[in-house]
Amino acid sequence: MKKYLSPTELNSALALRDLSDPAEGPHAMQLLLDRITTALERLWNIGSDTHRASPLVATSDNYDRLGYSAGDVTRDSRYSRHVSPTVMLRSHTSAGVPALLDSLRGELGHYDRLHILPGLVYRRDAADRTHVGAPHQVDLWRIKSRGLLGAGDLQTMMAAVVEAVLPAAENPDVQWRATPSTHSYTAAGQQLDVLATMPDGTREWLELAECGLVAAPVLRGSGLDPRRWAGLALGMGLDRALMLNKGVGDIRLLRSGIPAVRSQLLDLQPYRAISVMPGVNRDLSLVITDPADADAELLGDAARAALGRDADVLAALEVRAVTPTAELPPAAVDRLRIRPGQVNVLLRLVLQPLDRTLTHTEANGLRDRVYLALHQGQVLELIAG
């Protein structure tokens, strides 16, 4: 059974600023997106069109017309934000592609163009320094008629995107790799990873994009004959791309109102770290009825919802242990009054405002709000008083 967003939840989601949209004020994310699209236009010597559609989309466009199966788990309300039986907040910017392809049915001559679909997407996600519940994405689709596109074209596309995000002149040690990955709307799918240097000097492989050749069924679904039409499709998280480009270590900084941070998010110069306030840890011992719900992404999403306007204080949520009732000591079973089949989840919250230090009272109050939203047991262990 689907759960639908309340009017308050929907209005809150729609009110969130889209950092990729120049109409909502300047931001470095727009400069990076321009750099990426310009690189692809020059690579292929073609023009481009940018599509900024409403984040409210037909569920069929978000899933069915992109090849997702009727039973795909991502359709569940735990993963996606449904507004009605047929409308949802898009979970990826690819939801705009079916309408784009529909518009090409009347094209009878030679056609070769880059289509750019940027914006916010809405889904469950972990709570940590690189993930938020409403990230920015962009889909970059090259659509061509009367000409072939293949694996070699996909490789050059990936190389151009990496160079645009992490120019070799500024990042001489950057490396990238492509590994096979399955997507419902592409063939020969690839995951694009970069080996990047983190702000603390460590090296780490990070996913930058997913891509592939546009799948024939997706073209047919819009009335385009795959014998005449071909395409390259690449989807990328703009938040992570900008963090890598500028060396930003915490995704929350991209929306910061701190003047010393905000002024640095108007260009693509390397980020100069400013002093941040220390984090405050709070540990929770939860009883969860369904073991499948003891998931960092589900719990992180629920914690953000419980904190509401204070959600940006949550720097991280870590699942430290998940223990079935049968494996708990008798004293713990008695203290928690936990039932067979339930699990005990040990959770750590890292609470860290970017502009001030939390008092113990404030931290305890935030901890209890999350606890009350996530705990499903009979006994409450509150600490705020």
Secondary structure as GFF3:
##gff-version 3
##sequence-region A 1 385
A	DSSP	alpha_helix	7	14	.	.	.	ID=ss1
A	DSSP	three_ten_helix	22	24	.	.	.	ID=ss2
A	DSSP	alpha_helix	28	44	.	.	.	ID=ss3
A	DSSP	beta_strand	48	50	.	.	.	ID=ss4
A	DSSP	beta_strand	56	58	.	.	.	ID=ss5
A	DSSP	alpha_helix	59	62	.	.	.	ID=ss6
A	DSSP	three_ten_helix	64	66	.	.	.	ID=ss7
A	DSSP	three_ten_helix	73	75	.	.	.	ID=ss8
A	DSSP	beta_strand	81	82	.	.	.	ID=ss9
A	DSSP	beta_strand	87	89	.	.	.	ID=ss10
A	DSSP	three_ten_helix	93	96	.	.	.	ID=ss11
A	DSSP	alpha_helix	97	102	.	.	.	ID=ss12
A	DSSP	beta_strand	111	120	.	.	.	ID=ss13
A	DSSP	beta_strand	136	145	.	.	.	ID=ss14
A	DSSP	alpha_helix	151	165	.	.	.	ID=ss15
A	DSSP	beta_strand	175	180	.	.	.	ID=ss16
A	DSSP	beta_strand	186	197	.	.	.	ID=ss17
A	DSSP	beta_strand	203	214	.	.	.	ID=ss18
A	DSSP	alpha_helix	216	221	.	.	.	ID=ss19
A	DSSP	beta_strand	229	237	.	.	.	ID=ss20
A	DSSP	alpha_helix	238	246	.	.	.	ID=ss21
A	DSSP	three_ten_helix	251	255	.	.	.	ID=ss22
A	DSSP	alpha_helix	259	262	.	.	.	ID=ss23
A	DSSP	three_ten_helix	263	266	.	.	.	ID=ss24
A	DSSP	beta_strand	280	288	.	.	.	ID=ss25
A	DSSP	three_ten_helix	291	293	.	.	.	ID=ss26
A	DSSP	alpha_helix	296	307	.	.	.	ID=ss27
A	DSSP	three_ten_helix	308	313	.	.	.	ID=ss28
A	DSSP	beta_strand	314	324	.	.	.	ID=ss29
A	DSSP	three_ten_helix	325	327	.	.	.	ID=ss30
A	DSSP	alpha_helix	330	336	.	.	.	ID=ss31
A	DSSP	beta_strand	343	351	.	.	.	ID=ss32
A	DSSP	alpha_helix	360	374	.	.	.	ID=ss33
###
